[in-house]
Amino acid sequence: MHFPNRNLSPRGRVIVQIGNFSLVAGLLLWMFVHPTGQFEKNSLHAACGFLLGLSITINLFGLRFARRCTNVEPPTGTAPAPQP
């Protein structure tokens, strides 16, 4: 996903970074941790699912927040004076 970072506030940037970190953490746990017992497999699956779901939620929230905070340029030129 592409977020226009220049349009985000510092709080919005931190939120997007947390979402991306949870995505990386969930994928790394899923790929490199190999549990032996059934309880460990279930807890790993729950942790990975939670982190990936958290990432999806936060990134969609960040996308919505980025669209709401677009740069608005002031109009160029002068407006005509109202006629009485």
Residue pairs with C-beta under 8 A, 6 or more apart in sequence:
1 59
1 63
3 16
3 62
3 63
3 66
4 66
4 70
5 13
5 16
6 71
7 66
7 69
7 70
7 71
8 16
8 62
8 65
8 66
8 69
9 69
12 62
12 65
12 66
12 69
15 58
15 61
15 62
15 65
16 58
16 59
16 62
18 58
19 54
19 55
19 57
19 58
19 59
19 61
19 62
20 55
20 59
22 51
22 52
22 54
22 55
22 58
23 51
23 52
23 55
23 59
25 51
26 47
26 48
26 49
26 50
26 51
26 52
26 54
26 55
27 48
27 52
29 44
29 47
29 48
29 51
30 44
30 48
33 44
35 41
35 43
35 44
